[in-house]
Amino acid sequence: MRDEPPVNRLGPRADAVFDGVLAGRADSLHPDDRAEAEAFWAWLGRFQHPGEHAAEPAARRRWPLAAGLAAVLVGAVGAGAWLSTRDVSAPAPRGAEYAADRAERRVLRLNDGSVVTLGGASRVALAYTPAERRIRLTEGEALFNVAHDSRRPFIVEVAHGEIRAVGTAFDVRVAPHQAAVTVVSGVVRIALRGPSVDGARGDTVVKSARKGEQVRFGMLNDGGESVGFISQTKEANVDQATAWTRGVLVFRGEPLAQVVATVNRYTHDTVVVTDPRNAALPIYGVIDQGDTSALRELVHDPRMISISKARAGGLSGQRPAPR
């Protein structure tokens, strides 16, 4: 049986305490409040393999917070426990492709000792050569734990650039026009490829990022023209950035449209924003992967979204039977 989550003793202080912890301001909190919040987060982080306990009744206790227009929720791992995890030993031949389906995490153990964890609805293509280890992330999110080999750099390629490492760990999340890189350990070099008139690769802008830093890069629409951008490095909470590998989705003010797209990657249900005018609503909170109903608690009006349940024996969250 799983341990019960810590008892919430914060009372009316919960809003401010958890908002401070999630915003990286834990040091400014009272030591007792900080310890209470960190105990809960540590309990949450113990659930490394949610699929192993799918048959157990999941204890759930919600920790409501508030932040502006958005409601804030902290939930214990529960409804996402059915999420499957597949471990695949990949020989890494040139051109090999691997994908994780919706509502799935997939672990690739490559023949050089590197490990790639794919998030839901994610896809990579491998192109290993004697000179380099290259992987193209075409959609979704992946955590790369790179085996050290100074003679063969490890390169993750995305639509508008690439991330280069030797032996380190970093998370990459791609969206239609940009990518976000969070460094878990070591150092990476990020290269933004600029567009040129004839569509070929243009000038390259390079930036380095270290453990605990995040960089975003990609393309912006500027007066009808596509312009490349690469952000300044900023401090990142590594535990939050990689929480998806533990069956949890953390939102820190992302617009509702982006949140819905993320949630949909981890469930067979489909969530839709009912009114486009609400697409930019900032969302704050932590929910279980696969728990689409919990998303309703993160918006001030549950009618802002609709949920189409998957047809799988009439049960939400159950994967459809194979044909």
PLY file of the C-alpha trace (Angstrom):
ply
format ascii 1.0
element vertex 323
property float x
property float y
property float z
element edge 322
property int vertex1
property int vertex2
end_header
0.00 0.00 0.00
1.17 3.52 -0.67
1.80 5.87 2.20
-0.82 8.51 2.85
0.18 12.06 1.90
1.27 14.32 4.77
-1.55 15.94 6.70
-2.17 19.54 5.64
-1.51 21.65 8.75
-1.08 24.93 6.88
-4.74 25.84 6.95
-5.43 29.29 5.44
-1.66 29.79 4.89
-1.59 27.06 2.23
-2.23 29.52 -0.62
0.78 31.71 0.13
3.08 28.87 1.19
2.66 26.70 -1.89
2.67 29.69 -4.19
6.03 30.65 -2.67
7.43 27.13 -3.02
6.32 26.74 -6.63
7.66 30.20 -7.45
11.11 29.39 -6.04
10.74 31.63 -2.97
10.91 28.88 -0.36
13.76 30.60 1.50
11.47 33.52 2.36
8.95 31.30 4.14
8.74 30.45 7.83
10.87 27.32 8.45
7.87 25.30 9.72
5.73 26.24 6.72
8.57 25.50 4.32
9.15 22.10 5.95
5.44 21.28 5.66
5.33 22.14 1.96
8.63 20.39 1.20
7.44 17.26 3.00
4.46 17.11 0.68
6.61 17.69 -2.40
9.05 14.98 -1.25
6.12 12.58 -0.77
4.91 13.39 -4.26
8.36 12.78 -5.74
8.53 9.21 -4.39
6.14 8.01 -7.10
8.70 7.24 -9.77
6.76 4.44 -11.47
3.00 5.12 -11.29
2.13 2.22 -13.57
3.29 -0.33 -11.00
0.36 0.36 -8.68
-2.49 0.65 -11.16
-4.62 -1.91 -9.32
-4.39 -0.20 -5.93
-7.00 2.32 -4.77
-5.27 5.67 -5.03
-5.39 8.01 -2.04
-5.91 11.60 -3.08
-5.83 14.79 -1.10
-6.08 18.19 -2.75
-4.25 21.31 -1.58
-6.12 24.30 -3.05
-4.23 27.53 -3.69
-5.14 30.77 -5.47
-3.30 32.98 -7.96
-5.10 35.76 -9.78
-7.75 34.54 -12.17
-6.54 30.96 -12.02
-7.27 28.49 -9.24
-4.25 26.60 -7.97
-4.36 22.93 -7.15
-1.80 20.58 -5.69
-2.96 16.95 -6.00
-1.36 13.68 -4.97
-0.57 11.07 -7.61
-3.66 8.96 -8.19
-5.70 9.04 -11.38
-2.58 8.91 -13.54
-1.51 5.59 -12.02
-2.75 3.64 -15.04
-0.21 5.36 -17.28
1.97 2.72 -18.94
5.75 2.78 -19.14
7.64 0.74 -21.72
11.36 0.06 -21.59
12.93 -0.52 -25.00
16.56 -1.37 -25.67
17.30 0.55 -28.84
20.21 -0.45 -31.09
20.29 3.13 -32.40
20.66 2.40 -36.14
20.71 5.39 -38.44
17.16 6.50 -39.23
15.47 4.47 -36.50
12.36 6.17 -35.08
10.73 5.65 -31.69
7.52 7.14 -30.32
5.43 7.18 -27.17
1.67 7.14 -27.66
-0.76 9.42 -25.90
-1.04 8.51 -22.22
2.30 6.71 -22.29
5.88 7.23 -21.18
8.56 5.24 -22.93
12.16 4.60 -21.88
14.84 4.03 -24.52
18.14 2.54 -23.36
20.57 3.21 -26.18
23.58 1.07 -26.98
26.04 3.78 -25.85
24.58 3.75 -22.34
22.44 6.88 -22.77
18.81 6.79 -21.67
15.97 8.73 -23.31
12.61 9.05 -21.55
9.81 10.03 -23.91
6.73 11.85 -22.65
3.25 11.24 -23.99
2.72 11.79 -27.73
6.45 12.27 -28.32
8.68 11.10 -31.16
12.43 10.88 -31.82
14.55 9.79 -34.76
18.06 8.43 -34.15
21.07 9.07 -36.38
24.13 7.66 -34.62
27.44 7.73 -36.51
31.06 7.04 -35.45
31.57 10.81 -35.13
28.45 11.89 -33.24
25.28 10.75 -31.53
22.40 12.70 -33.06
18.72 12.49 -32.12
15.93 14.55 -33.63
13.00 15.36 -31.33
10.10 16.06 -33.69
7.28 16.42 -31.17
6.51 16.26 -27.49
9.05 16.16 -24.65
12.00 14.00 -23.68
14.50 13.71 -20.86
18.01 12.84 -22.07
20.51 11.20 -19.68
23.67 11.21 -21.75
26.51 8.71 -21.31
29.89 10.46 -21.32
31.90 10.10 -24.52
34.13 13.07 -25.32
34.87 11.72 -28.79
31.20 11.56 -29.80
29.09 14.60 -28.85
25.42 13.97 -28.12
23.21 16.29 -30.18
19.45 16.75 -29.90
18.08 18.45 -32.99
14.76 20.34 -33.03
13.04 22.37 -35.71
15.03 25.59 -35.26
18.30 24.51 -33.69
20.08 21.93 -31.61
21.37 21.12 -28.12
24.86 19.65 -27.81
26.27 17.78 -24.79
28.92 15.22 -23.91
27.82 13.68 -20.62
24.93 15.37 -18.88
21.15 15.30 -18.41
18.64 17.74 -19.84
14.95 18.02 -20.67
13.69 19.29 -24.02
10.09 20.28 -24.73
9.07 21.28 -28.24
6.09 23.36 -29.37
5.13 24.38 -32.92
7.46 27.40 -32.99
9.86 27.02 -30.09
11.66 24.67 -27.74
12.52 24.86 -24.04
15.69 23.27 -22.65
16.14 22.65 -18.91
19.54 21.41 -17.75
19.31 18.77 -15.01
23.06 18.26 -14.67
26.22 19.31 -16.47
26.42 21.87 -19.28
24.84 22.04 -22.74
25.40 24.28 -25.74
22.29 25.54 -27.51
22.49 26.70 -31.12
19.70 28.66 -32.81
19.69 28.46 -36.59
18.55 31.70 -38.18
16.44 31.72 -41.37
17.78 33.02 -44.69
16.03 34.34 -47.79
16.39 31.11 -49.75
15.30 28.95 -46.80
18.77 27.55 -46.15
20.43 27.67 -42.76
21.63 31.11 -41.89
23.68 32.55 -39.05
23.86 30.51 -35.87
23.52 32.01 -32.38
25.07 29.91 -29.60
24.36 30.00 -25.86
25.46 27.77 -22.99
23.30 26.63 -20.08
24.30 24.91 -16.85
22.61 22.79 -14.21
19.42 24.43 -12.96
19.09 26.78 -15.95
16.52 26.95 -18.74
16.70 28.48 -22.22
13.92 28.92 -24.78
14.55 29.38 -28.48
12.68 29.27 -31.76
10.83 31.57 -34.14
8.57 34.57 -33.57
6.25 36.34 -35.98
7.39 39.94 -36.29
5.23 41.97 -38.64
4.55 38.98 -40.84
8.19 37.86 -40.88
9.64 34.91 -38.97
12.43 36.01 -36.65
14.61 33.68 -34.64
14.99 34.23 -30.89
16.97 32.71 -28.05
16.22 33.76 -24.49
18.59 34.62 -21.69
19.27 31.74 -19.32
17.03 31.74 -16.29
16.93 29.70 -13.12
14.68 26.66 -13.33
13.26 24.26 -10.77
14.59 20.94 -12.06
12.16 18.89 -9.96
9.21 20.72 -11.48
10.62 20.57 -15.02
10.99 16.78 -14.81
7.87 16.08 -12.74
6.22 14.60 -15.85
8.61 11.64 -15.57
6.97 10.91 -12.18
3.39 11.06 -13.46
2.75 14.71 -12.53
2.10 17.84 -14.61
3.17 21.18 -13.10
1.81 24.48 -14.45
3.24 27.86 -13.48
1.11 30.38 -15.35
1.10 28.80 -18.81
-1.89 29.83 -20.96
-4.90 27.55 -20.86
-4.45 26.55 -24.51
-0.93 25.30 -23.81
-2.05 23.52 -20.64
-4.81 21.74 -22.55
-2.33 20.62 -25.22
-0.04 19.21 -22.51
-2.84 17.43 -20.67
-4.08 15.87 -23.91
-0.68 14.24 -24.46
-1.17 12.20 -21.29
-4.73 10.96 -21.70
-6.92 9.21 -24.23
-9.67 11.68 -23.38
-9.68 14.94 -25.33
-9.93 18.34 -23.63
-11.07 21.33 -25.68
-11.14 25.05 -24.81
-14.79 25.93 -25.36
-14.24 29.66 -25.95
-11.06 30.87 -27.73
-11.23 34.08 -25.69
-10.14 32.05 -22.65
-7.13 30.47 -24.37
-4.69 32.91 -22.73
-5.95 32.39 -19.14
-2.92 31.65 -16.91
-3.06 28.31 -15.11
-1.24 27.36 -11.93
-1.15 23.99 -10.24
-0.11 20.36 -10.16
-2.29 17.53 -11.45
-1.92 13.85 -12.18
-1.28 12.73 -15.72
-4.50 11.26 -17.09
-6.75 13.10 -14.66
-8.63 15.38 -17.05
-11.33 16.13 -14.48
-8.72 17.78 -12.24
-8.12 20.38 -14.91
-11.60 21.76 -14.25
-10.42 22.69 -10.76
-7.65 24.86 -12.18
-9.96 27.32 -13.93
-12.44 29.65 -12.26
-15.26 28.46 -14.55
-15.29 24.70 -15.36
-17.34 25.44 -18.49
-14.21 26.90 -20.09
-13.24 23.40 -21.15
-15.07 20.32 -22.40
-13.87 16.75 -22.06
-14.63 14.00 -24.56
-14.23 10.68 -22.79
-12.35 7.83 -24.44
-14.43 4.83 -25.33
-12.83 1.94 -23.51
-15.40 -0.22 -21.80
-17.13 2.94 -20.63
-14.28 3.81 -18.30
-12.37 7.10 -18.43
-8.62 6.70 -18.33
-8.56 3.11 -19.53
-6.64 2.47 -22.72
-8.75 1.26 -25.67
-8.53 -2.47 -26.27
-6.32 -3.44 -29.22
-8.13 -4.24 -32.43
0 1
1 2
2 3
3 4
4 5
5 6
6 7
7 8
8 9
9 10
10 11
11 12
12 13
13 14
14 15
15 16
16 17
17 18
18 19
19 20
20 21
21 22
22 23
23 24
24 25
25 26
26 27
27 28
28 29
29 30
30 31
31 32
32 33
33 34
34 35
35 36
36 37
37 38
38 39
39 40
40 41
41 42
42 43
43 44
44 45
45 46
46 47
47 48
48 49
49 50
50 51
51 52
52 53
53 54
54 55
55 56
56 57
57 58
58 59
59 60
60 61
61 62
62 63
63 64
64 65
65 66
66 67
67 68
68 69
69 70
70 71
71 72
72 73
73 74
74 75
75 76
76 77
77 78
78 79
79 80
80 81
81 82
82 83
83 84
84 85
85 86
86 87
87 88
88 89
89 90
90 91
91 92
92 93
93 94
94 95
95 96
96 97
97 98
98 99
99 100
100 101
101 102
102 103
103 104
104 105
105 106
106 107
107 108
108 109
109 110
110 111
111 112
112 113
113 114
114 115
115 116
116 117
117 118
118 119
119 120
120 121
121 122
122 123
123 124
124 125
125 126
126 127
127 128
128 129
129 130
130 131
131 132
132 133
133 134
134 135
135 136
136 137
137 138
138 139
139 140
140 141
141 142
142 143
143 144
144 145
145 146
146 147
147 148
148 149
149 150
150 151
151 152
152 153
153 154
154 155
155 156
156 157
157 158
158 159
159 160
160 161
161 162
162 163
163 164
164 165
165 166
166 167
167 168
168 169
169 170
170 171
171 172
172 173
173 174
174 175
175 176
176 177
177 178
178 179
179 180
180 181
181 182
182 183
183 184
184 185
185 186
186 187
187 188
188 189
189 190
190 191
191 192
192 193
193 194
194 195
195 196
196 197
197 198
198 199
199 200
200 201
201 202
202 203
203 204
204 205
205 206
206 207
207 208
208 209
209 210
210 211
211 212
212 213
213 214
214 215
215 216
216 217
217 218
218 219
219 220
220 221
221 222
222 223
223 224
224 225
225 226
226 227
227 228
228 229
229 230
230 231
231 232
232 233
233 234
234 235
235 236
236 237
237 238
238 239
239 240
240 241
241 242
242 243
243 244
244 245
245 246
246 247
247 248
248 249
249 250
250 251
251 252
252 253
253 254
254 255
255 256
256 257
257 258
258 259
259 260
260 261
261 262
262 263
263 264
264 265
265 266
266 267
267 268
268 269
269 270
270 271
271 272
272 273
273 274
274 275
275 276
276 277
277 278
278 279
279 280
280 281
281 282
282 283
283 284
284 285
285 286
286 287
287 288
288 289
289 290
290 291
291 292
292 293
293 294
294 295
295 296
296 297
297 298
298 299
299 300
300 301
301 302
302 303
303 304
304 305
305 306
306 307
307 308
308 309
309 310
310 311
311 312
312 313
313 314
314 315
315 316
316 317
317 318
318 319
319 320
320 321
321 322
